[in-house]
Amino acid sequence: MKLMKKRAALALACILLASCAAKQPVDMTPAQTAQFRAAQSLATVAELNRGITTSTIKLNQAGSLSNALTTDILGYCRQVAIADQLAVDLLASPEPWLTKAPKLLAYLDLLRKPASLANFNQPITNPALSPLAQSIGAMDTYIVAAKGAMK
Amino acid sequence: MNAFIILITKGAELVATLTPVASGLAASIKALLESSGEYTVVMKQLTDAATDANAETQQMIDEWMAEQA
């Protein structure tokens, strides 16, 4: 359990470090600033999602997570990876920011935690699952914040 | 001879007037190119990082699903 907490803290530190490493260029136009924030958010969500996927599979292999719940979580992770990539591809396209922005916000809506996992943050009997539930909750909170930063 | 001196003097004045403008313009263009270059590089780094992470995530999920089948 302690090892898992340490790993979760280390993963979070790596993500924060990666976010800081992509330093915001100076003298950007407002549209460039918005697109930079969007790219930063999408990269962070992709990293968080990869971490959640890895943890879910490891917990399943360790016998701490049922196949049914693993399938639910991985289904969500796949949905996030697909929607995030669609948004990344859109961001890299030459389409003007004015028409691109509303589509990106719609993609971010697809990244929100589904109702099937709504109770996953409730008190969990198996303490090994707590870091995973926190990670999923943190990603959802981050997606909401990213939407606000892009407006 | 006087006309030649006046021409040289006026030419020198013109160069002196234009030089700060030209150097200022060159500096602005250089800054613009540098900032747009930096912007492009950073955007590519971020989109590449996201693409790699998304591809790896989908691959991990596919492998786990294949093991279950």
Backbone of each chain as ProteinMPNN parsed JSONL, in Angstrom:
{"seq_chain_A": "MKLMKKRAALALACILLASCAAKQPVDMTPAQTAQFRAAQSLATVAELNRGITTSTIKLNQAGSLSNALTTDILGYCRQVAIADQLAVDLLASPEPWLTKAPKLLAYLDLLRKPASLANFNQPITNPALSPLAQSIGAMDTYIVAAKGAMK", "coords_chain_A": {"N_chain_A": [[0.836, -1.204, 0.0], [1.899, 1.243, 0.89], [3.916, 1.433, -0.955], [2.457, 1.712, -3.288], [1.278, 4.198, -2.853], [3.545, 5.771, -2.859], [4.353, 5.389, -5.484], [2.185, 6.542, -6.831], [2.447, 9.192, -6.01], [4.906, 9.747, -7.136], [4.312, 9.472, -9.855], [2.525, 11.593, -10.153], [4.213, 13.723, -9.607], [5.943, 13.512, -11.785], [4.199, 14.12, -13.87], [3.537, 16.761, -13.291], [6.038, 17.871, -13.55], [6.513, 17.405, -16.266], [4.537, 19.015, -17.361], [5.465, 21.523, -16.632], [7.813, 21.554, -18.041], [7.154, 22.003, -20.676], [7.406, 24.884, -21.58], [5.705, 28.006, -21.758], [5.766, 29.732, -24.791], [7.004, 33.066, -25.5], [5.353, 36.193, -26.343], [2.922, 35.435, -27.729], [0.002, 35.262, -29.815], [-3.477, 35.878, -28.879], [-5.009, 33.7, -29.859], [-3.019, 31.808, -30.306], [-2.148, 31.444, -27.698], [-4.416, 30.274, -26.536], [-4.496, 27.907, -28.023], [-2.094, 26.767, -27.273], [-2.586, 26.305, -24.55], [-4.632, 24.445, -24.854], [-3.257, 22.325, -26.104], [-1.44, 21.689, -24.082], [-3.198, 20.845, -22.088], [-4.405, 18.616, -23.324], [-2.199, 16.931, -23.648], [-1.536, 16.481, -20.986], [-3.854, 15.188, -20.041], [-3.68, 12.869, -21.604], [-1.36, 11.719, -20.53], [-2.145, 11.303, -17.849], [-4.217, 9.505, -18.305], [-2.848, 7.333, -19.422], [-1.384, 6.535, -17.19], [-3.465, 5.764, -15.457], [-4.512, 3.624, -16.893], [-2.345, 1.807, -16.844], [-2.144, 1.36, -14.049], [-4.66, 0.227, -13.553], [-4.58, -2.197, -14.996], [-2.426, -3.465, -13.707], [-3.433, -3.716, -11.099], [-5.532, -5.454, -11.609], [-4.144, -7.691, -12.492], [-2.873, -8.296, -10.157], [-4.9, -9.268, -8.718], [-6.535, -7.56, -7.317], [-8.559, -6.176, -8.471], [-11.652, -6.668, -9.975], [-12.511, -8.493, -13.003], [-14.75, -7.42, -14.255], [-14.985, -4.758, -13.311], [-12.516, -3.841, -14.125], [-12.811, -4.008, -16.887], [-14.777, -2.044, -17.251], [-13.392, 0.305, -16.419], [-11.188, 0.306, -18.156], [-12.555, 0.524, -20.536], [-13.49, 3.115, -20.347], [-11.013, 4.425, -20.267], [-10.119, 3.856, -22.848], [-11.997, 5.271, -24.33], [-11.34, 7.861, -23.554], [-8.721, 8.022, -24.571], [-9.203, 7.845, -27.337], [-10.913, 10.084, -27.842], [-9.255, 12.128, -26.93], [-7.158, 11.927, -28.75], [-8.471, 12.545, -31.14], [-9.011, 15.204, -30.639], [-6.388, 16.19, -30.443], [-5.484, 15.766, -33.07], [-7.212, 17.472, -34.395], [-6.388, 19.883, -33.325], [-3.864, 20.097, -34.448], [-4.496, 20.54, -37.047], [-4.963, 22.735, -39.941], [-7.209, 24.29, -39.571], [-9.091, 27.271, -38.809], [-8.812, 28.914, -35.588], [-11.157, 29.922, -34.511], [-13.291, 28.303, -35.443], [-12.337, 25.928, -34.674], [-12.172, 25.869, -31.872], [-14.835, 25.482, -30.565], [-15.289, 22.819, -31.314], [-13.221, 21.484, -30.067], [-13.899, 21.829, -27.392], [-16.182, 20.284, -27.338], [-15.068, 17.754, -27.724], [-13.678, 17.538, -25.33], [-15.79, 17.221, -23.586], [-16.444, 14.617, -24.117], [-14.482, 13.362, -22.761], [-15.165, 13.283, -20.153], [-15.826, 11.682, -16.972], [-17.684, 8.662, -17.09], [-21.137, 7.833, -16.215], [-21.244, 5.253, -15.27], [-18.995, 4.947, -13.759], [-19.394, 6.605, -11.698], [-19.784, 6.064, -8.996], [-17.393, 5.209, -8.205], [-15.709, 6.71, -6.698], [-16.695, 6.583, -4.208], [-16.603, 5.397, -0.735], [-14.216, 2.879, -0.598], [-13.881, -0.576, -0.3], [-11.623, -2.109, -0.696], [-8.469, -1.09, 0.02], [-6.388, -0.918, -1.76], [-7.37, 0.076, -4.072], [-7.818, 2.723, -3.765], [-5.847, 4.782, -4.576], [-6.174, 4.589, -7.352], [-8.86, 5.3, -7.749], [-8.672, 7.919, -6.881], [-6.994, 8.968, -8.851], [-8.589, 8.775, -11.149], [-10.649, 10.49, -10.438], [-9.135, 12.832, -10.212], [-8.337, 13.217, -12.846], [-10.77, 13.756, -14.06], [-11.468, 16.146, -12.782], [-9.394, 17.712, -13.731], [-9.979, 17.81, -16.452], [-12.3, 19.339, -16.482], [-11.231, 21.751, -15.566], [-9.489, 22.273, -17.669], [-11.25, 22.774, -19.728], [-12.275, 25.217, -18.913], [-9.964, 26.778, -19.075], [-9.58, 26.953, -21.765], [-11.512, 28.539, -22.782]], "CA_chain_A": [[0.0, 0.0, 0.0], [2.819, 2.39, 0.964], [4.629, 1.466, -2.229], [1.514, 2.241, -4.285], [1.137, 5.641, -2.589], [4.789, 6.391, -3.321], [4.325, 5.367, -6.957], [1.181, 7.525, -7.27], [3.043, 10.519, -5.783], [5.984, 9.891, -8.124], [3.67, 9.688, -11.155], [1.968, 12.959, -10.143], [5.357, 14.641, -9.7], [6.442, 13.436, -13.166], [3.245, 14.831, -14.733], [3.705, 18.201, -13.028], [7.333, 18.24, -14.131], [6.338, 17.413, -17.73], [3.741, 20.201, -17.697], [6.326, 22.708, -16.484], [8.888, 21.49, -19.045], [6.644, 22.633, -21.901], [7.303, 26.295, -21.177], [4.905, 28.809, -22.689], [6.575, 30.682, -25.558], [6.651, 34.472, -25.266], [4.779, 36.974, -27.44], [1.953, 34.677, -28.527], [-1.287, 35.924, -30.046], [-4.487, 35.239, -28.021], [-5.388, 32.393, -30.421], [-1.898, 30.883, -30.057], [-2.155, 31.142, -26.266], [-5.51, 29.324, -26.299], [-4.121, 26.617, -28.614], [-1.022, 26.23, -26.429], [-3.248, 25.753, -23.357], [-5.363, 23.244, -25.273], [-2.262, 21.262, -26.33], [-0.901, 21.324, -22.776], [-4.249, 20.095, -21.398], [-4.588, 17.317, -23.974], [-1.017, 16.115, -23.337], [-1.629, 16.091, -19.572], [-4.919, 14.178, -19.936], [-3.151, 11.635, -22.199], [-0.42, 11.14, -19.553], [-2.936, 10.81, -16.711], [-4.974, 8.34, -18.791], [-1.903, 6.215, -19.551], [-1.094, 6.099, -15.817], [-4.659, 5.067, -14.938], [-4.589, 2.336, -17.611], [-1.291, 0.948, -16.3], [-2.516, 0.975, -12.679], [-5.832, -0.657, -13.608], [-4.141, -3.526, -15.451], [-1.585, -4.053, -12.652], [-4.313, -4.108, -9.984], [-6.275, -6.635, -12.07], [-3.203, -8.825, -12.52], [-2.553, -8.631, -8.765], [-6.108, -9.841, -8.121], [-7.223, -6.561, -6.49], [-9.64, -5.543, -9.238], [-12.392, -7.694, -10.728], [-12.478, -8.336, -14.461], [-15.869, -6.56, -14.674], [-14.643, -3.351, -13.056], [-11.367, -3.534, -14.989], [-13.363, -3.777, -18.232], [-15.447, -0.729, -17.209], [-12.394, 1.387, -16.335], [-10.413, 0.325, -19.406], [-13.457, 1.052, -21.576], [-13.443, 4.576, -20.199], [-9.673, 4.87, -20.667], [-10.062, 3.797, -24.309], [-12.82, 6.394, -24.809], [-10.54, 9.074, -23.332], [-7.583, 8.02, -25.511], [-9.715, 8.118, -28.692], [-11.388, 11.478, -27.914], [-8.087, 13.002, -26.764], [-6.397, 11.913, -30.003], [-9.252, 13.309, -32.127], [-8.792, 16.62, -30.315], [-4.992, 16.504, -30.797], [-5.426, 15.846, -34.539], [-7.921, 18.701, -34.776], [-5.527, 21.009, -32.926], [-2.736, 20.176, -35.386], [-5.001, 20.847, -38.393], [-4.86, 24.168, -40.252], [-8.507, 24.958, -39.395], [-8.98, 28.48, -37.966], [-9.092, 28.699, -34.164], [-12.552, 30.291, -34.212], [-14.173, 27.154, -35.684], [-11.713, 24.778, -34.009], [-12.385, 25.931, -30.418], [-16.04, 24.782, -30.07], [-15.16, 21.366, -31.532], [-12.326, 20.978, -29.021], [-14.664, 21.785, -26.143], [-17.079, 19.128, -27.45], [-14.241, 16.562, -27.495], [-13.38, 17.464, -23.889], [-16.983, 16.674, -22.939], [-16.38, 13.159, -24.28], [-13.457, 12.829, -21.855], [-15.671, 13.275, -18.768], [-16.05, 10.369, -16.365], [-19.046, 8.203, -17.365], [-21.991, 7.565, -15.053], [-20.964, 3.903, -14.757], [-17.898, 5.016, -12.791], [-19.722, 7.709, -10.786], [-19.672, 5.643, -7.598], [-16.052, 4.654, -7.967], [-15.035, 7.54, -5.692], [-17.31, 6.339, -2.901], [-15.706, 4.594, 0.115], [-13.838, 1.632, -1.276], [-13.525, -1.574, 0.712], [-10.236, -2.533, -0.932], [-7.647, 0.128, 0.052], [-5.454, -0.892, -2.899], [-8.024, 0.775, -5.198], [-7.98, 4.143, -3.452], [-5.072, 5.674, -5.468], [-6.743, 4.545, -8.705], [-10.077, 6.125, -7.716], [-8.231, 9.323, -6.796], [-6.444, 9.351, -10.158], [-9.712, 8.966, -12.075], [-11.294, 11.733, -9.997], [-8.237, 13.958, -10.525], [-8.37, 13.445, -14.3], [-12.054, 14.392, -14.359], [-11.357, 17.538, -12.314], [-8.473, 18.405, -14.636], [-10.675, 18.027, -17.733], [-13.198, 20.483, -16.253], [-10.37, 22.942, -15.502], [-8.953, 22.502, -19.021], [-12.329, 23.402, -20.51], [-12.319, 26.624, -18.494], [-8.746, 27.47, -19.541], [-9.607, 27.115, -23.228], [-12.563, 29.491, -23.204]], "C_chain_A": [[0.877, 1.264, 0.0], [3.542, 2.574, -0.359], [3.742, 2.078, -3.322], [1.359, 3.744, -4.123], [2.369, 6.388, -3.104], [4.806, 6.48, -4.838], [3.361, 6.422, -7.5], [1.75, 8.943, -7.133], [4.122, 10.795, -6.823], [5.411, 10.181, -9.507], [3.143, 11.114, -11.265], [3.091, 13.984, -10.295], [5.896, 14.683, -11.128], [5.534, 14.233, -14.105], [3.414, 16.341, -14.556], [4.991, 18.714, -13.659], [7.232, 18.354, -15.645], [5.558, 18.641, -18.164], [4.6, 21.453, -17.645], [7.381, 22.742, -17.581], [8.455, 22.135, -20.352], [6.358, 24.1, -21.582], [6.539, 27.088, -22.23], [5.806, 29.795, -23.439], [6.105, 32.12, -25.311], [6.003, 35.074, -26.518], [3.839, 36.167, -28.329], [0.694, 35.514, -28.719], [-2.313, 35.252, -29.114], [-4.893, 33.853, -28.531], [-4.285, 31.368, -30.169], [-1.868, 30.48, -28.582], [-3.228, 30.094, -25.96], [-5.139, 27.942, -26.84], [-3.007, 25.951, -27.82], [-1.622, 25.588, -25.175], [-3.976, 24.462, -23.687], [-4.388, 22.076, -25.431], [-1.706, 20.75, -25.007], [-1.923, 20.447, -22.016], [-4.392, 18.699, -21.99], [-3.415, 16.386, -23.687], [-1.088, 15.623, -21.895], [-2.693, 15.014, -19.38], [-4.409, 12.835, -20.477], [-2.201, 10.928, -21.225], [-1.165, 10.546, -18.359], [-3.649, 9.513, -17.1], [-4.063, 7.114, -18.934], [-1.576, 5.638, -18.166], [-2.247, 5.302, -15.231], [-4.775, 3.687, -15.584], [-3.578, 1.347, -17.036], [-1.686, 0.441, -14.91], [-3.666, -0.021, -12.68], [-5.411, -2.083, -13.972], [-3.309, -4.222, -14.369], [-2.438, -4.538, -11.476], [-5.104, -5.355, -10.343], [-5.369, -7.865, -12.028], [-2.825, -9.271, -11.107], [-3.763, -9.227, -8.046], [-6.894, -8.848, -7.274], [-8.428, -5.939, -7.192], [-10.324, -6.618, -10.087], [-12.288, -7.438, -12.235], [-13.568, -7.377, -14.941], [-15.513, -5.079, -14.492], [-13.459, -2.916, -13.925], [-11.856, -3.212, -16.404], [-14.034, -2.401, -18.306], [-14.426, 0.41, -17.269], [-11.598, 1.474, -17.639], [-11.253, 0.808, -20.588], [-13.463, 2.571, -21.557], [-12.089, 5.122, -20.672], [-9.537, 4.869, -22.199], [-10.838, 4.979, -24.922], [-12.037, 7.708, -24.677], [-9.406, 9.162, -24.356], [-8.052, 8.381, -26.925], [-10.126, 9.585, -28.826], [-10.219, 12.459, -27.804], [-7.301, 13.085, -28.078], [-7.137, 12.671, -31.109], [-9.014, 14.808, -31.918], [-7.376, 17.065, -30.692], [-4.856, 16.682, -32.313], [-6.101, 17.129, -35.032], [-7.045, 19.926, -34.486], [-4.384, 21.205, -33.925], [-3.189, 20.545, -36.802], [-4.941, 22.364, -38.662], [-6.171, 24.944, -40.081], [-8.366, 26.187, -38.484], [-9.446, 28.218, -36.53], [-10.56, 28.959, -33.835], [-13.519, 29.123, -34.41], [-13.654, 25.909, -34.961], [-12.106, 24.711, -32.522], [-13.663, 25.212, -29.947], [-15.975, 23.269, -30.246], [-14.279, 20.745, -30.442], [-13.067, 20.849, -27.691], [-15.626, 20.59, -26.153], [-16.295, 17.829, -27.214], [-13.934, 16.408, -26.003], [-14.579, 16.93, -23.106], [-16.98, 15.149, -23.006], [-15.376, 12.521, -23.315], [-13.962, 12.719, -20.411], [-15.963, 11.848, -18.289], [-17.485, 9.905, -16.606], [-19.817, 7.873, -16.088], [-21.682, 6.203, -14.435], [-19.828, 3.907, -13.726], [-18.165, 6.086, -11.728], [-19.503, 7.319, -9.331], [-18.277, 5.128, -7.243], [-15.291, 5.455, -6.913], [-15.609, 7.34, -4.282], [-16.357, 5.462, -2.073], [-15.46, 3.202, -0.476], [-13.343, 0.631, -0.229], [-12.069, -2.027, 0.549], [-9.325, -1.302, -1.001], [-6.675, 0.222, -1.127], [-6.028, -0.09, -4.062], [-8.099, 2.287, -4.98], [-7.152, 5.07, -4.363], [-5.641, 5.732, -6.884], [-7.994, 5.427, -8.781], [-9.705, 7.613, -7.671], [-7.719, 9.82, -8.141], [-7.563, 9.628, -11.157], [-10.453, 10.263, -11.732], [-10.467, 12.955, -10.377], [-8.27, 14.271, -12.021], [-9.668, 14.157, -14.686], [-12.018, 15.877, -13.963], [-10.476, 18.334, -13.271], [-9.156, 18.742, -15.968], [-11.611, 19.242, -17.613], [-12.381, 21.781, -16.244], [-9.83, 23.298, -16.891], [-9.992, 23.181, -19.905], [-12.386, 24.892, -20.194], [-11.141, 27.411, -19.05], [-8.786, 27.747, -21.037], [-10.602, 28.156, -23.681], [-11.987, 30.903, -23.309]], "O_chain_A": [[0.649, 2.206, -0.758], [3.756, 3.692, -0.826], [4.205, 2.851, -4.161], [1.313, 4.484, -5.106], [2.27, 7.465, -3.692], [5.211, 7.491, -5.413], [3.654, 7.105, -8.481], [1.567, 9.785, -8.012], [4.247, 11.91, -7.329], [5.936, 11.014, -10.246], [3.278, 11.765, -12.301], [2.951, 14.978, -11.008], [6.262, 15.747, -11.628], [6.006, 14.924, -15.007], [3.431, 17.098, -15.527], [5.045, 19.81, -14.216], [7.786, 19.275, -16.245], [5.857, 19.244, -19.194], [4.486, 22.334, -18.497], [7.802, 23.816, -18.009], [9.266, 22.737, -21.056], [5.215, 24.491, -21.346], [6.703, 26.873, -23.431], [6.517, 30.589, -22.824], [4.95, 32.353, -24.956], [6.104, 34.518, -27.612], [3.952, 36.215, -29.554], [0.365, 36.365, -27.891], [-2.048, 34.162, -28.608], [-5.099, 32.935, -27.736], [-4.563, 30.21, -29.858], [-1.598, 29.325, -28.252], [-2.981, 29.144, -25.217], [-5.426, 26.926, -26.206], [-2.969, 24.726, -27.699], [-1.235, 24.488, -24.779], [-3.949, 23.505, -22.914], [-4.652, 20.972, -24.955], [-1.521, 19.547, -24.821], [-1.56, 19.451, -21.391], [-4.49, 17.715, -21.257], [-3.61, 15.185, -23.503], [-0.74, 14.476, -21.612], [-2.478, 14.045, -18.652], [-4.672, 11.787, -19.887], [-2.226, 9.704, -21.102], [-0.864, 9.439, -17.911], [-3.683, 8.553, -16.33], [-4.461, 5.996, -18.607], [-1.502, 4.422, -17.989], [-2.032, 4.279, -14.581], [-5.094, 2.704, -14.915], [-3.912, 0.192, -16.772], [-1.579, -0.752, -14.624], [-3.665, -0.988, -11.919], [-5.833, -3.048, -13.336], [-3.464, -5.422, -14.138], [-2.207, -5.615, -10.928], [-5.328, -6.218, -9.494], [-5.778, -8.938, -11.584], [-2.504, -10.435, -10.87], [-3.658, -9.643, -6.892], [-7.83, -9.245, -6.58], [-9.227, -5.249, -6.559], [-9.673, -7.37, -10.812], [-12.016, -6.322, -12.676], [-13.369, -6.622, -15.892], [-15.712, -4.261, -15.391], [-13.403, -1.781, -14.397], [-11.38, -2.269, -17.038], [-13.882, -1.681, -19.293], [-14.567, 1.348, -18.053], [-11.361, 2.563, -18.162], [-10.734, 1.421, -21.521], [-13.444, 3.226, -22.599], [-12.019, 6.132, -21.373], [-8.919, 5.765, -22.774], [-10.398, 5.595, -25.892], [-12.068, 8.554, -25.571], [-9.155, 10.22, -24.933], [-7.379, 9.133, -27.63], [-9.749, 10.256, -29.786], [-10.187, 13.482, -28.488], [-6.839, 14.156, -28.472], [-6.514, 13.357, -31.919], [-8.843, 15.57, -32.87], [-7.18, 18.171, -31.195], [-4.205, 17.615, -32.783], [-5.623, 17.782, -35.96], [-6.97, 20.865, -35.279], [-3.986, 22.334, -34.211], [-2.356, 20.831, -37.663], [-4.877, 23.166, -37.73], [-6.234, 26.129, -40.412], [-7.618, 26.155, -37.508], [-10.348, 27.415, -36.29], [-11.136, 28.288, -32.978], [-14.462, 28.965, -33.635], [-14.402, 24.974, -34.675], [-12.342, 23.628, -31.985], [-13.591, 24.407, -29.019], [-16.528, 22.52, -29.44], [-14.543, 19.644, -29.96], [-12.881, 19.878, -26.958], [-15.86, 19.962, -25.12], [-16.804, 16.908, -26.575], [-13.929, 15.296, -25.475], [-14.409, 16.265, -22.084], [-17.445, 14.473, -22.089], [-15.404, 11.314, -23.078], [-13.292, 12.145, -19.553], [-16.292, 10.953, -19.068], [-18.419, 10.667, -16.357], [-19.231, 7.663, -15.027], [-21.836, 6.013, -13.229], [-19.713, 2.984, -12.92], [-17.274, 6.432, -10.952], [-19.084, 8.147, -8.522], [-18.028, 4.675, -6.126], [-14.345, 4.952, -6.307], [-15.078, 7.859, -3.3], [-15.429, 4.861, -2.614], [-16.393, 2.467, -0.801], [-12.501, 0.951, 0.61], [-11.376, -2.293, 1.532], [-9.392, -0.545, -1.969], [-6.195, 1.307, -1.456], [-5.289, 0.37, -4.932], [-8.409, 3.038, -5.906], [-7.692, 6.05, -4.877], [-5.602, 6.774, -7.538], [-8.177, 6.192, -9.728], [-10.329, 8.447, -8.327], [-7.979, 10.96, -8.527], [-7.5, 10.593, -11.918], [-10.831, 11.03, -12.618], [-11.005, 13.976, -10.805], [-8.236, 15.435, -12.42], [-9.666, 15.05, -15.534], [-12.475, 16.743, -14.708], [-10.773, 19.487, -13.586], [-8.941, 19.813, -16.536], [-11.698, 20.063, -18.526], [-12.785, 22.781, -16.836], [-9.728, 24.473, -17.244], [-9.668, 24.045, -20.719], [-12.526, 25.724, -21.091], [-11.29, 28.566, -19.449], [-8.117, 28.657, -21.526], [-10.556, 28.612, -24.824], [-12.708, 31.841, -23.648]]}, "seq_chain_B": "MNAFIILITKGAELVATLTPVASGLAASIKALLESSGEYTVVMKQLTDAATDANAETQQMIDEWMAEQA", "coords_chain_B": {"N_chain_B": [[30.265, 71.377, -57.699], [29.412, 72.176, -55.163], [26.799, 71.202, -55.321], [27.286, 68.481, -55.361], [28.351, 68.056, -52.821], [26.132, 68.703, -51.282], [24.417, 66.653, -52.077], [25.753, 64.385, -51.132], [25.661, 64.958, -48.416], [22.888, 65.03, -47.928], [22.299, 62.401, -48.584], [23.709, 61.035, -46.613], [22.294, 61.897, -44.407], [19.817, 60.745, -44.944], [20.404, 58.008, -44.811], [21.166, 57.899, -42.152], [18.724, 58.465, -40.975], [17.11, 56.368, -41.815], [18.395, 54.08, -40.893], [17.999, 53.457, -38.035], [15.283, 52.846, -38.203], [15.254, 50.731, -40.023], [16.842, 48.871, -38.649], [15.294, 48.479, -36.408], [13.002, 47.385, -37.548], [14.041, 45.028, -38.617], [14.753, 43.771, -36.249], [12.226, 43.378, -35.154], [11.055, 41.641, -37.017], [12.785, 39.465, -36.749], [12.291, 38.762, -34.076], [9.637, 38.023, -34.31], [9.772, 35.816, -36.025], [11.329, 34.144, -34.445], [9.67, 33.789, -32.206], [7.417, 32.579, -33.373], [8.595, 30.295, -34.352], [9.432, 29.05, -32.001], [6.977, 28.647, -30.822], [5.81, 26.846, -32.65], [7.516, 24.653, -32.336], [7.141, 23.972, -29.623], [4.409, 23.376, -29.617], [4.424, 21.125, -31.281], [5.92, 19.363, -29.728], [4.178, 18.967, -27.569], [1.854, 17.89, -28.829], [2.942, 15.592, -29.978], [3.734, 14.207, -27.666], [1.244, 13.714, -26.503], [0.07, 12.132, -28.501], [1.76, 9.865, -28.514], [1.305, 8.888, -25.894], [-1.442, 8.326, -25.997], [-1.512, 6.341, -27.988], [-0.011, 4.325, -26.762], [-1.612, 3.785, -24.563], [-3.943, 2.753, -25.78], [-2.855, 0.476, -26.942], [-2.067, -1.019, -24.691], [-4.566, -1.552, -23.583], [-5.767, -3.046, -25.646], [-4.092, -5.293, -25.588], [-4.643, -6.325, -23.035], [-7.351, -6.917, -23.283], [-7.196, -8.85, -25.299], [-5.903, -10.875, -23.932], [-7.904, -11.648, -22.208], [-9.786, -12.725, -23.874]], "CA_chain_B": [[30.929, 70.844, -56.505], [28.49, 72.405, -54.049], [25.655, 70.288, -55.487], [27.782, 67.147, -55.002], [28.462, 68.028, -51.35], [24.761, 68.683, -50.752], [23.89, 65.308, -52.354], [26.397, 63.465, -50.179], [25.149, 65.293, -47.08], [21.491, 64.569, -47.844], [22.348, 60.929, -48.604], [24.147, 60.604, -45.285], [21.176, 62.162, -43.481], [18.777, 59.751, -45.236], [20.879, 56.726, -44.264], [21.116, 58.015, -40.687], [17.311, 58.42, -40.568], [16.523, 55.049, -42.097], [19.092, 52.98, -40.206], [17.301, 52.968, -36.829], [14.002, 52.252, -38.601], [15.551, 49.425, -40.624], [17.316, 47.917, -37.648], [14.136, 48.177, -35.563], [12.135, 46.489, -38.319], [14.73, 43.728, -38.68], [14.651, 43.156, -34.92], [10.83, 42.943, -34.978], [10.843, 40.451, -37.857], [13.564, 38.38, -36.126], [11.556, 38.355, -32.87], [8.402, 37.351, -34.756], [10.16, 34.493, -36.529], [11.795, 33.326, -33.318], [8.549, 33.408, -31.344], [6.559, 31.629, -34.078], [9.35, 29.051, -34.413], [9.379, 28.46, -30.671], [5.581, 28.224, -30.654], [5.61, 25.647, -33.462], [8.276, 23.548, -31.734], [6.491, 23.574, -28.366], [3.138, 22.733, -29.969], [4.728, 19.789, -31.816], [6.336, 18.534, -28.59], [2.993, 18.618, -26.784], [0.959, 16.995, -29.583], [3.646, 14.303, -30.105], [3.668, 13.532, -26.357], [-0.136, 13.23, -26.337], [-0.149, 11.053, -29.475], [2.483, 8.679, -28.022], [0.622, 8.372, -24.697], [-2.732, 7.748, -26.42], [-1.246, 5.101, -28.722], [0.439, 3.326, -25.793], [-2.793, 3.434, -23.755], [-4.814, 1.864, -26.569], [-2.155, -0.796, -27.121], [-2.151, -1.75, -23.418], [-5.95, -2.02, -23.433], [-5.954, -4.113, -26.639], [-3.378, -6.488, -25.119], [-5.356, -6.894, -21.883], [-8.594, -7.487, -23.81], [-6.826, -10.064, -26.03], [-5.609, -11.905, -22.92], [-9.177, -12.09, -21.607], [-10.62, -13.402, -24.894]], "C_chain_B": [[30.035, 70.984, -55.265], [27.315, 71.436, -54.088], [26.057, 68.884, -55.059], [27.854, 66.991, -53.471], [27.072, 67.943, -50.712], [24.151, 67.28, -50.915], [24.438, 64.289, -51.35], [25.81, 63.678, -48.775], [23.726, 64.775, -46.913], [21.42, 63.041, -47.803], [22.709, 60.381, -47.228], [23.026, 60.783, -44.267], [20.084, 61.095, -43.646], [19.137, 58.388, -44.628], [20.765, 56.735, -42.747], [19.677, 57.912, -40.179], [16.749, 57.009, -40.704], [17.148, 53.919, -41.262], [18.375, 52.512, -38.932], [15.978, 52.284, -37.168], [14.23, 50.836, -39.129], [15.984, 48.42, -39.572], [16.181, 47.524, -36.703], [13.215, 47.179, -36.235], [12.733, 45.074, -38.373], [14.61, 42.998, -37.348], [13.239, 42.616, -34.688], [10.564, 41.663, -35.756], [11.548, 39.237, -37.238], [12.804, 37.829, -34.904], [10.307, 37.561, -33.246], [8.705, 35.927, -35.222], [10.566, 33.575, -35.394], [10.625, 32.857, -32.476], [7.651, 32.392, -32.051], [7.253, 30.285, -34.192], [9.269, 28.313, -33.097], [7.98, 27.893, -30.413], [5.34, 26.906, -31.394], [6.295, 24.441, -32.824], [7.569, 23.039, -30.48], [5.171, 22.858, -28.648], [3.376, 21.307, -30.467], [5.127, 18.843, -30.681], [5.115, 18.04, -27.813], [2.087, 17.629, -27.526], [1.613, 15.618, -29.788], [3.551, 13.504, -28.806], [2.276, 12.944, -26.148], [-0.396, 12.036, -27.258], [0.519, 9.754, -29.004], [1.733, 8.042, -26.851], [-0.701, 7.704, -25.088], [-2.537, 6.415, -27.14], [-0.866, 3.988, -27.749], [-0.736, 2.835, -24.939], [-3.671, 2.438, -24.515], [-4.176, 0.499, -26.774], [-2.244, -1.659, -25.86], [-3.542, -2.356, -23.245], [-6.215, -3.184, -24.398], [-5.308, -5.413, -26.153], [-4.132, -7.163, -23.965], [-6.652, -7.586, -22.362], [-8.307, -8.81, -24.545], [-6.532, -11.221, -25.063], [-6.888, -12.496, -22.327], [-9.99, -12.956, -22.575], [-10.302, -14.907, -24.957]], "O_chain_B": [[29.913, 70.072, -54.448], [26.883, 70.916, -53.06], [25.255, 68.169, -54.457], [27.479, 65.961, -52.91], [26.86, 67.217, -49.74], [23.464, 66.782, -50.022], [23.709, 63.461, -50.805], [25.508, 62.726, -48.055], [23.391, 64.163, -45.899], [20.6, 62.462, -47.09], [22.118, 59.417, -46.742], [22.827, 59.947, -43.386], [19.509, 60.607, -42.674], [18.303, 57.716, -44.021], [20.343, 55.759, -42.127], [19.423, 57.358, -39.11], [16.02, 56.522, -39.84], [16.488, 52.922, -40.969], [18.16, 51.313, -38.753], [15.587, 51.301, -36.539], [13.536, 49.888, -38.763], [15.557, 47.266, -39.588], [16.11, 46.381, -36.251], [12.708, 46.252, -35.602], [12.035, 44.075, -38.201], [14.397, 41.787, -37.302], [13.062, 41.545, -34.108], [9.944, 40.727, -35.252], [10.999, 38.135, -37.202], [12.687, 36.618, -34.718], [9.961, 36.571, -32.602], [8.009, 34.973, -34.873], [10.21, 32.397, -35.366], [10.565, 31.696, -32.072], [7.17, 31.45, -31.422], [6.6, 29.243, -34.137], [9.063, 27.1, -33.068], [7.828, 26.804, -29.858], [4.749, 25.973, -30.849], [5.73, 23.348, -32.774], [7.414, 21.832, -30.292], [4.849, 21.86, -28.003], [2.629, 20.391, -30.124], [4.731, 17.678, -30.664], [5.023, 16.868, -27.447], [1.611, 16.655, -26.943], [0.926, 14.597, -29.773], [3.321, 12.295, -28.823], [2.137, 11.815, -25.676], [-1.008, 11.05, -26.847], [-0.076, 8.679, -29.083], [1.545, 6.826, -26.808], [-1.039, 6.64, -24.569], [-3.302, 5.473, -26.932], [-1.326, 2.854, -27.881], [-0.849, 1.648, -24.632], [-4.086, 1.415, -23.97], [-4.868, -0.519, -26.78], [-2.467, -2.867, -25.938], [-3.689, -3.503, -22.824], [-6.815, -4.188, -24.014], [-5.887, -6.492, -26.283], [-4.249, -8.387, -23.912], [-6.996, -8.678, -21.91], [-9.071, -9.768, -24.43], [-6.861, -12.376, -25.331], [-6.947, -13.679, -21.99], [-10.776, -13.806, -22.156], [-10.902, -15.632, -25.751]]}, "name": "protein", "num_of_chains": 2, "seq": "MKLMKKRAALALACILLASCAAKQPVDMTPAQTAQFRAAQSLATVAELNRGITTSTIKLNQAGSLSNALTTDILGYCRQVAIADQLAVDLLASPEPWLTKAPKLLAYLDLLRKPASLANFNQPITNPALSPLAQSIGAMDTYIVAAKGAMKMNAFIILITKGAELVATLTPVASGLAASIKALLESSGEYTVVMKQLTDAATDANAETQQMIDEWMAEQA"}
